[in-house]
Amino acid sequence: MTTPTGTEDIQEVTVTATALATFDSLDPATGDVVGTHPIFDAAQVNETVARAREAAQWWAQLSFDERAERLKKWRGVIARRMAQLAELSHAETGKPTGDAQLEIMMMLDHLSWAAGNARKVLGRKSITPSLLAADLGASVEYLPLGVIGVIGPWNFPVFTPMGSIAYALAAGNAVVFKPSEFTPGVGKWLVDAFAQVVPEHPVLQVVTGLGETGAALCRSGVDKVAFTGSTETGKKVMRACADTLTPVLIEAGGKDVLLVDADADLDAAAEAAVWGGLSNAGQACIGTERVYVHEQVYDAFLAKLVALAKPIRAGDDPAAQLGPMTMPSQPGVVARHIADALDKGARAVVGGPDAVGARLVQPTVLVDVPEDSIAMTEETFGPTLAVNKVRDMDEAVERANNSRYGLGSAVFAKRRGVELARRIRSGMTGVNLVYLFAALPELPFGGVGDSGFGRIHGPDGLKEFTYAKSIARRRLPALMALTTFARTPKVDKLLATLTVLRHG
């Protein structure tokens, strides 16, 4: 779940640093200081990675069960202190405490799954050779890479980075975590909790700072970088990693779509669109931004959607369903997208230009939005929905796929749901649901196109932080001597005959 352009920019500094090489994390609702944290320079990042390198050797030598036991204890610490972590997340992001708690609960399921399934997914497995290699035995296992650098976002500061951290740790790696400069306190909290259950070595460490700290981590010689953030910043991360041939996992932006077919449950579809588009103040890479509705049910769906969206309110009080925008610059982005859509002929049936304040952005629903407006082509990352009518689902799929992004999506339909889901070019699709594919630890999470590459979660997420180790061994005397200069023409002829019989 990603951040908009510039929020993790490895060149651009978006928070004010002091002369003491520290920076403040701020409450986005009030501007009050939540905490003060050090800015790690390149030398300090390198020292941290060097410590992680030693810790990785110890951690990797533990068995899967031993690592799982430590991760289970960590999970217990987080669960017991969940209210404290949720309050800290609320303070740094502005999101309602209940939403912060839900994020933590989802993360704990992933942590449990990764720890409990690492052996099954990564452990050594025997391979049955082909006929010509019947005298050989073989096996494959997945070994930890070593030290993983994780650069996390601010919008889901617990759930999203832990999708990399938990799986990397379960696979046997040490981790150096660079949280967003907007949520450093959450990152430090997670690392401190881990140190309580793994005090022997610094297996999980945190480096706080601005964009330069993230760039230093990319160049520090870690064995892989897992980045979540904007597409543009993801490109900068790749460039920084290229000098050392450091592989990267990029979970970047999205412009997620929701399709509503003529036979859909309109109440469920409208509820899903409102939650998908407005929850977390729209600050989610898998948040719904575009909605395409079959013309036969468009008016009925829109009426239900408007009725649900109008009462939703952004505020900094406990009764508000939406919090403030975490990044001070993001209201300007939302305002620009709304204005461009309206200038090109769209209409606002909820909200509009007046919905955008200095810190709070109230929900906006736009209709008849031109496909070339930036509200349809760029990631808005705010509580807005663009709803357009289509003649049929073929047109809906065509419009859905006309995007450089391909992260999440949703389809509401009774008869053709799975068929339509398979036709959408995206890494994940929900049928008659939104968001919940991210909650399933068994499913890989990631995108295509400008939404990035690589996968967190599930078996794929465990394997992302390993390399395949293949072993072949002789178990029987050789049937034919093949890898020798003493091989005879008779053997060559026999091989040719066998090859034609098998494949010809």
GUSE-396624 format. One record per residue (C-alpha): residue in three letters; chain; x, y, z. Coordinates in steps of 0.2 Angstrom, whole numbers, plus 5000, padded with zeros to 4 digits. Layout:
BEGIN
(ALA,A,(X,Y,Z))
...
REM end
This chain:
BEGIN
(MET,A,(5000,5000,5000))
(THR,A,(5010,5015,4993))
(THR,A,(5013,5033,4996))
(PRO,A,(5010,5046,4982))
(THR,A,(5024,5054,4972))
(GLY,A,(5038,5062,4982))
(THR,A,(5033,5055,5000))
(GLU,A,(5048,5044,5000))
(ASP,A,(5059,5053,4988))
(ILE,A,(5077,5049,4990))
(GLN,A,(5082,5066,4984))
(GLU,A,(5068,5077,4990))
(VAL,A,(5068,5082,5009))
(THR,A,(5050,5084,5014))
(VAL,A,(5052,5087,5033))
(THR,A,(5063,5100,5042))
(ALA,A,(5079,5094,5049))
(THR,A,(5087,5103,5063))
(ALA,A,(5106,5107,5066))
(LEU,A,(5107,5093,5078))
(ALA,A,(5105,5080,5063))
(THR,A,(5088,5076,5070))
(PHE,A,(5070,5078,5063))
(ASP,A,(5053,5078,5070))
(SER,A,(5038,5068,5066))
(LEU,A,(5022,5078,5067))
(ASP,A,(5004,5076,5071))
(PRO,A,(4996,5080,5054))
(ALA,A,(4980,5086,5062))
(THR,A,(4988,5099,5073))
(GLY,A,(5006,5100,5068))
(ASP,A,(5012,5096,5086))
(VAL,A,(5028,5086,5088))
(VAL,A,(5025,5068,5091))
(GLY,A,(5043,5063,5092))
(THR,A,(5061,5068,5087))
(HIS,A,(5072,5055,5079))
(PRO,A,(5090,5055,5072))
(ILE,A,(5095,5057,5054))
(PHE,A,(5106,5042,5050))
(ASP,A,(5120,5047,5037))
(ALA,A,(5128,5035,5025))
(ALA,A,(5142,5030,5037))
(GLN,A,(5129,5026,5051))
(VAL,A,(5119,5016,5038))
(ASN,A,(5134,5006,5033))
(GLU,A,(5138,5003,5051))
(THR,A,(5121,4997,5054))
(VAL,A,(5121,4985,5039))
(ALA,A,(5138,4978,5045))
(ARG,A,(5130,4974,5062))
(ALA,A,(5116,4966,5052))
(ARG,A,(5128,4956,5042))
(GLU,A,(5135,4947,5058))
(ALA,A,(5117,4945,5065))
(ALA,A,(5111,4937,5049))
(GLN,A,(5124,4923,5051))
(TRP,A,(5117,4919,5068))
(TRP,A,(5099,4920,5063))
(ALA,A,(5101,4910,5047))
(GLN,A,(5109,4896,5057))
(LEU,A,(5093,4894,5068))
(SER,A,(5081,4881,5062))
(PHE,A,(5064,4886,5055))
(ASP,A,(5056,4881,5071))
(GLU,A,(5068,4891,5082))
(ARG,A,(5065,4907,5071))
(ALA,A,(5046,4903,5072))
(GLU,A,(5046,4903,5090))
(ARG,A,(5055,4920,5091))
(LEU,A,(5043,4927,5079))
(LYS,A,(5028,4920,5089))
(LYS,A,(5035,4929,5104))
(TRP,A,(5036,4945,5095))
(ARG,A,(5018,4943,5089))
(GLY,A,(5013,4941,5107))
(VAL,A,(5022,4957,5112))
(ILE,A,(5013,4967,5098))
(ALA,A,(4996,4959,5101))
(ARG,A,(4997,4963,5120))
(ARG,A,(5003,4981,5117))
(MET,A,(4992,4984,5101))
(ALA,A,(4982,4999,5109))
(GLN,A,(4999,5008,5112))
(LEU,A,(5005,5005,5094))
(ALA,A,(4988,5010,5087))
(GLU,A,(4988,5026,5096))
(LEU,A,(5006,5030,5090))
(SER,A,(5000,5026,5072))
(HIS,A,(4985,5038,5075))
(ALA,A,(4997,5051,5081))
(GLU,A,(5009,5050,5066))
(THR,A,(4997,5047,5052))
(GLY,A,(4980,5055,5058))
(LYS,A,(4970,5039,5054))
(PRO,A,(4957,5034,5066))
(THR,A,(4963,5023,5080))
(GLY,A,(4951,5009,5075))
(ASP,A,(4958,5009,5058))
(ALA,A,(4976,5008,5065))
(GLN,A,(4971,4994,5076))
(LEU,A,(4963,4984,5061))
(GLU,A,(4979,4987,5051))
(ILE,A,(4989,4979,5066))
(MET,A,(4977,4964,5067))
(MET,A,(4979,4960,5049))
(MET,A,(4998,4961,5050))
(LEU,A,(4998,4949,5065))
(ASP,A,(4989,4936,5054))
(HIS,A,(5003,4938,5041))
(LEU,A,(5017,4937,5054))
(SER,A,(5009,4921,5060))
(TRP,A,(5008,4913,5043))
(ALA,A,(5025,4918,5037))
(ALA,A,(5033,4910,5053))
(GLY,A,(5022,4895,5052))
(ASN,A,(5024,4891,5034))
(ALA,A,(5042,4895,5030))
(ARG,A,(5048,4877,5032))
(LYS,A,(5035,4871,5021))
(VAL,A,(5039,4883,5007))
(LEU,A,(5057,4885,5008))
(GLY,A,(5064,4869,5016))
(ARG,A,(5074,4856,5006))
(LYS,A,(5064,4845,4994))
(SER,A,(5069,4830,4984))
(ILE,A,(5067,4831,4965))
(THR,A,(5064,4816,4954))
(PRO,A,(5076,4816,4939))
(SER,A,(5072,4812,4921))
(LEU,A,(5075,4795,4913))
(LEU,A,(5092,4800,4906))
(ALA,A,(5097,4806,4924))
(ALA,A,(5090,4791,4933))
(ASP,A,(5107,4788,4941))
(LEU,A,(5106,4805,4950))
(GLY,A,(5098,4812,4965))
(ALA,A,(5093,4830,4967))
(SER,A,(5086,4842,4979))
(VAL,A,(5081,4861,4980))
(GLU,A,(5080,4872,4995))
(TYR,A,(5078,4891,4997))
(LEU,A,(5091,4900,5007))
(PRO,A,(5091,4917,5015))
(LEU,A,(5099,4931,5005))
(GLY,A,(5108,4939,5020))
(VAL,A,(5103,4957,5024))
(ILE,A,(5087,4965,5017))
(GLY,A,(5084,4983,5017))
(VAL,A,(5066,4988,5019))
(ILE,A,(5060,5006,5014))
(GLY,A,(5042,5008,5021))
(PRO,A,(5028,5020,5018))
(TRP,A,(5018,5031,5030))
(ASN,A,(5000,5027,5025))
(PHE,A,(5000,5009,5032))
(PRO,A,(5016,5010,5043))
(VAL,A,(5013,4994,5051))
(PHE,A,(5005,4982,5039))
(THR,A,(5014,4987,5023))
(PRO,A,(5032,4986,5028))
(MET,A,(5029,4971,5039))
(GLY,A,(5023,4962,5023))
(SER,A,(5042,4962,5019))
(ILE,A,(5050,4962,5036))
(ALA,A,(5040,4947,5043))
(TYR,A,(5043,4936,5027))
(ALA,A,(5061,4941,5026))
(LEU,A,(5064,4937,5044))
(ALA,A,(5055,4920,5043))
(ALA,A,(5065,4916,5028))
(GLY,A,(5081,4918,5039))
(ASN,A,(5087,4936,5034))
(ALA,A,(5092,4950,5045))
(VAL,A,(5083,4966,5041))
(VAL,A,(5087,4985,5041))
(PHE,A,(5071,4995,5041))
(LYS,A,(5070,5013,5035))
(PRO,A,(5052,5019,5040))
(SER,A,(5045,5034,5031))
(GLU,A,(5050,5051,5038))
(PHE,A,(5032,5054,5043))
(THR,A,(5030,5038,5054))
(PRO,A,(5048,5035,5061))
(GLY,A,(5040,5032,5079))
(VAL,A,(5030,5017,5072))
(GLY,A,(5046,5009,5064))
(LYS,A,(5056,5011,5080))
(TRP,A,(5042,5004,5091))
(LEU,A,(5042,4988,5080))
(VAL,A,(5060,4986,5081))
(ASP,A,(5061,4989,5100))
(ALA,A,(5047,4976,5102))
(PHE,A,(5058,4963,5092))
(ALA,A,(5073,4967,5102))
(GLN,A,(5064,4961,5118))
(VAL,A,(5062,4944,5111))
(VAL,A,(5078,4943,5101))
(PRO,A,(5091,4951,5112))
(GLU,A,(5106,4941,5107))
(HIS,A,(5110,4950,5090))
(PRO,A,(5103,4965,5081))
(VAL,A,(5093,4955,5068))
(LEU,A,(5080,4969,5065))
(GLN,A,(5087,4987,5066))
(VAL,A,(5080,5004,5061))
(VAL,A,(5088,5018,5052))
(THR,A,(5078,5034,5053))
(GLY,A,(5080,5049,5042))
(LEU,A,(5075,5058,5026))
(GLY,A,(5077,5054,5008))
(GLU,A,(5096,5053,5009))
(THR,A,(5095,5039,5022))
(GLY,A,(5085,5029,5011))
(ALA,A,(5097,5032,4997))
(ALA,A,(5111,5027,5008))
(LEU,A,(5103,5011,5012))
(CYS,A,(5101,5007,4994))
(ARG,A,(5120,5009,4992))
(SER,A,(5125,5001,5008))
(GLY,A,(5128,4983,5000))
(VAL,A,(5112,4975,5007))
(ASP,A,(5107,4959,4998))
(LYS,A,(5090,4966,4992))
(VAL,A,(5079,4981,4995))
(ALA,A,(5060,4980,4997))
(PHE,A,(5053,4997,4993))
(THR,A,(5035,5003,4995))
(GLY,A,(5031,5021,4989))
(SER,A,(5027,5031,4973))
(THR,A,(5032,5025,4956))
(GLU,A,(5043,5039,4953))
(THR,A,(5053,5036,4969))
(GLY,A,(5053,5018,4965))
(LYS,A,(5063,5022,4949))
(LYS,A,(5075,5032,4960))
(VAL,A,(5077,5018,4972))
(MET,A,(5081,5006,4957))
(ARG,A,(5094,5019,4950))
(ALA,A,(5102,5020,4967))
(CYS,A,(5103,5001,4969))
(ALA,A,(5110,4998,4951))
(ASP,A,(5128,5004,4956))
(THR,A,(5129,4988,4967))
(LEU,A,(5118,4977,4957))
(THR,A,(5107,4976,4972))
(PRO,A,(5090,4968,4967))
(VAL,A,(5074,4977,4972))
(LEU,A,(5056,4973,4975))
(ILE,A,(5045,4988,4970))
(GLU,A,(5027,4990,4977))
(ALA,A,(5022,5006,4969))
(GLY,A,(5007,5016,4965))
(GLY,A,(4990,5011,4959))
(LYS,A,(4974,5018,4950))
(ASP,A,(4963,5004,4956))
(VAL,A,(4947,5001,4947))
(LEU,A,(4930,4994,4952))
(LEU,A,(4918,4987,4939))
(VAL,A,(4899,4985,4942))
(ASP,A,(4889,4973,4931))
(ALA,A,(4871,4974,4927))
(ASP,A,(4867,4959,4939))
(ALA,A,(4878,4965,4954))
(ASP,A,(4872,4967,4971))
(LEU,A,(4871,4986,4971))
(ASP,A,(4870,4989,4989))
(ALA,A,(4886,4979,4992))
(ALA,A,(4894,4987,4977))
(ALA,A,(4891,5004,4983))
(GLU,A,(4897,5000,5001))
(ALA,A,(4913,4993,4994))
(ALA,A,(4916,5008,4983))
(VAL,A,(4914,5020,4997))
(TRP,A,(4925,5010,5008))
(GLY,A,(4938,5007,4995))
(GLY,A,(4939,5025,4989))
(LEU,A,(4937,5034,5005))
(SER,A,(4944,5024,5019))
(ASN,A,(4961,5030,5026))
(ALA,A,(4956,5047,5018))
(GLY,A,(4959,5038,5001))
(GLN,A,(4978,5036,5005))
(ALA,A,(4980,5018,4999))
(CYS,A,(4988,5011,4984))
(ILE,A,(4974,4998,4983))
(GLY,A,(4961,5011,4986))
(THR,A,(4947,5012,4973))
(GLU,A,(4949,5028,4962))
(ARG,A,(4939,5023,4946))
(VAL,A,(4922,5015,4945))
(TYR,A,(4914,5009,4929))
(VAL,A,(4896,5005,4930))
(HIS,A,(4884,4996,4917))
(GLU,A,(4872,5008,4910))
(GLN,A,(4857,4997,4915))
(VAL,A,(4861,5000,4934))
(TYR,A,(4871,5016,4933))
(ASP,A,(4858,5028,4940))
(ALA,A,(4852,5016,4954))
(PHE,A,(4870,5013,4959))
(LEU,A,(4875,5031,4959))
(ALA,A,(4860,5035,4970))
(LYS,A,(4866,5022,4983))
(LEU,A,(4884,5028,4982))
(VAL,A,(4879,5046,4985))
(ALA,A,(4868,5042,4999))
(LEU,A,(4882,5032,5008))
(ALA,A,(4896,5045,5004))
(LYS,A,(4888,5061,5009))
(PRO,A,(4888,5057,5028))
(ILE,A,(4906,5052,5028))
(ARG,A,(4916,5066,5037))
(ALA,A,(4935,5069,5039))
(GLY,A,(4940,5077,5055))
(ASP,A,(4952,5076,5070))
(ASP,A,(4939,5071,5082))
(PRO,A,(4935,5053,5088))
(ALA,A,(4918,5053,5079))
(ALA,A,(4926,5057,5062))
(GLN,A,(4927,5042,5050))
(LEU,A,(4942,5050,5040))
(GLY,A,(4957,5058,5047))
(PRO,A,(4968,5072,5040))
(MET,A,(4979,5070,5025))
(THR,A,(4996,5064,5032))
(MET,A,(5007,5073,5020))
(PRO,A,(5005,5092,5020))
(SER,A,(5007,5093,5001))
(GLN,A,(4993,5080,4997))
(PRO,A,(4978,5091,4998))
(GLY,A,(4985,5102,4984))
(VAL,A,(4987,5086,4973))
(VAL,A,(4969,5081,4977))
(ALA,A,(4963,5099,4973))
(ARG,A,(4972,5099,4956))
(HIS,A,(4964,5082,4951))
(ILE,A,(4947,5088,4955))
(ALA,A,(4949,5105,4946))
(ASP,A,(4956,5097,4931))
(ALA,A,(4941,5084,4930))
(LEU,A,(4928,5098,4932))
(ASP,A,(4937,5109,4919))
(LYS,A,(4936,5095,4906))
(GLY,A,(4917,5092,4909))
(ALA,A,(4915,5081,4924))
(ARG,A,(4902,5085,4938))
(ALA,A,(4904,5084,4957))
(VAL,A,(4889,5075,4965))
(VAL,A,(4897,5075,4982))
(GLY,A,(4910,5087,4987))
(GLY,A,(4920,5096,4974))
(PRO,A,(4933,5110,4975))
(ASP,A,(4927,5117,4992))
(ALA,A,(4930,5099,5000))
(VAL,A,(4948,5102,5000))
(GLY,A,(4955,5111,5015))
(ALA,A,(4973,5114,5022))
(ARG,A,(4973,5098,5032))
(LEU,A,(4956,5089,5030))
(VAL,A,(4949,5084,5013))
(GLN,A,(4931,5079,5013))
(PRO,A,(4924,5065,5001))
(THR,A,(4921,5070,4983))
(VAL,A,(4912,5059,4970))
(LEU,A,(4914,5065,4952))
(VAL,A,(4904,5058,4937))
(ASP,A,(4906,5059,4918))
(VAL,A,(4925,5061,4921))
(PRO,A,(4934,5062,4904))
(GLU,A,(4947,5047,4902))
(ASP,A,(4961,5059,4899))
(SER,A,(4959,5069,4915))
(ILE,A,(4972,5067,4928))
(ALA,A,(4959,5061,4940))
(MET,A,(4958,5046,4928))
(THR,A,(4976,5044,4924))
(GLU,A,(4987,5048,4939))
(GLU,A,(4986,5042,4957))
(THR,A,(4975,5054,4967))
(PHE,A,(4978,5047,4984))
(GLY,A,(4964,5056,4992))
(PRO,A,(4945,5053,4996))
(THR,A,(4939,5054,4979))
(LEU,A,(4929,5043,4967))
(ALA,A,(4927,5045,4948))
(VAL,A,(4911,5036,4942))
(ASN,A,(4908,5033,4924))
(LYS,A,(4894,5024,4914))
(VAL,A,(4899,5010,4902))
(ARG,A,(4888,5002,4889))
(ASP,A,(4894,4984,4894))
(MET,A,(4908,4975,4904))
(ASP,A,(4918,4973,4888))
(GLU,A,(4920,4992,4888))
(ALA,A,(4923,4992,4907))
(VAL,A,(4937,4980,4905))
(GLU,A,(4945,4990,4891))
(ARG,A,(4944,5006,4901))
(ALA,A,(4951,4998,4916))
(ASN,A,(4966,4991,4907))
(ASN,A,(4969,5008,4899))
(SER,A,(4981,5013,4913))
(ARG,A,(5000,5012,4916))
(TYR,A,(4996,5005,4933))
(GLY,A,(4990,4988,4937))
(LEU,A,(4990,4984,4956))
(GLY,A,(4972,4980,4963))
(SER,A,(4955,4980,4956))
(ALA,A,(4937,4974,4960))
(VAL,A,(4922,4967,4951))
(PHE,A,(4904,4966,4957))
(ALA,A,(4894,4954,4947))
(LYS,A,(4884,4938,4950))
(ARG,A,(4887,4928,4934))
(ARG,A,(4903,4934,4926))
(GLY,A,(4913,4940,4941))
(VAL,A,(4928,4928,4940))
(GLU,A,(4928,4929,4921))
(LEU,A,(4929,4948,4922))
(ALA,A,(4942,4948,4936))
(ARG,A,(4954,4937,4925))
(ARG,A,(4953,4949,4911))
(ILE,A,(4958,4964,4921))
(ARG,A,(4977,4968,4920))
(SER,A,(4981,4969,4939))
(GLY,A,(4991,4959,4952))
(MET,A,(4975,4956,4963))
(THR,A,(4957,4957,4960))
(GLY,A,(4942,4955,4972))
(VAL,A,(4926,4948,4966))
(ASN,A,(4912,4955,4976))
(LEU,A,(4924,4963,4988))
(VAL,A,(4938,4976,4990))
(TYR,A,(4954,4976,5000))
(LEU,A,(4952,4958,5007))
(PHE,A,(4965,4950,4995))
(ALA,A,(4978,4959,5005))
(ALA,A,(4972,4952,5022))
(LEU,A,(4974,4934,5015))
(PRO,A,(4992,4929,5020))
(GLU,A,(4992,4914,5007))
(LEU,A,(4990,4926,4992))
(PRO,A,(5004,4935,4984))
(PHE,A,(5003,4954,4984))
(GLY,A,(5010,4965,4970))
(GLY,A,(5007,4973,4954))
(VAL,A,(5012,4975,4935))
(GLY,A,(5017,4990,4925))
(ASP,A,(5020,5006,4934))
(SER,A,(5014,4997,4950))
(GLY,A,(5030,4988,4952))
(PHE,A,(5036,4970,4952))
(GLY,A,(5040,4956,4964))
(ARG,A,(5028,4950,4977))
(ILE,A,(5025,4951,4996))
(HIS,A,(5014,4939,5006))
(GLY,A,(5011,4921,5003))
(PRO,A,(5024,4908,4996))
(ASP,A,(5030,4920,4983))
(GLY,A,(5033,4933,4997))
(LEU,A,(5044,4921,5007))
(LYS,A,(5054,4916,4991))
(GLU,A,(5057,4934,4987))
(PHE,A,(5070,4935,5001))
(THR,A,(5079,4919,4996))
(TYR,A,(5089,4911,4983))
(ALA,A,(5086,4894,4976))
(LYS,A,(5100,4882,4980))
(SER,A,(5100,4866,4969))
(ILE,A,(5110,4851,4973))
(ALA,A,(5113,4836,4961))
(ARG,A,(5122,4820,4968))
(ARG,A,(5126,4803,4961))
(ARG,A,(5116,4789,4969))
(LEU,A,(5120,4775,4957))
(PRO,A,(5134,4770,4946))
(ALA,A,(5133,4780,4929))
(LEU,A,(5122,4771,4916))
(MET,A,(5132,4780,4902))
(ALA,A,(5148,4790,4904))
(LEU,A,(5142,4807,4897))
(THR,A,(5153,4820,4905))
(THR,A,(5170,4813,4900))
(PHE,A,(5182,4815,4885))
(ALA,A,(5181,4796,4885))
(ARG,A,(5164,4796,4878))
(THR,A,(5163,4784,4863))
(PRO,A,(5154,4786,4846))
(LYS,A,(5143,4772,4851))
(VAL,A,(5137,4781,4866))
(ASP,A,(5133,4796,4856))
(LYS,A,(5123,4786,4844))
(LEU,A,(5113,4778,4858))
(LEU,A,(5110,4795,4865))
(ALA,A,(5104,4801,4848))
(THR,A,(5092,4786,4847))
(LEU,A,(5085,4788,4864))
(THR,A,(5082,4807,4861))
(VAL,A,(5072,4803,4845))
(LEU,A,(5062,4790,4854))
(ARG,A,(5058,4802,4869))
(HIS,A,(5055,4818,4859))
(GLY,A,(5054,4815,4841))
REM end
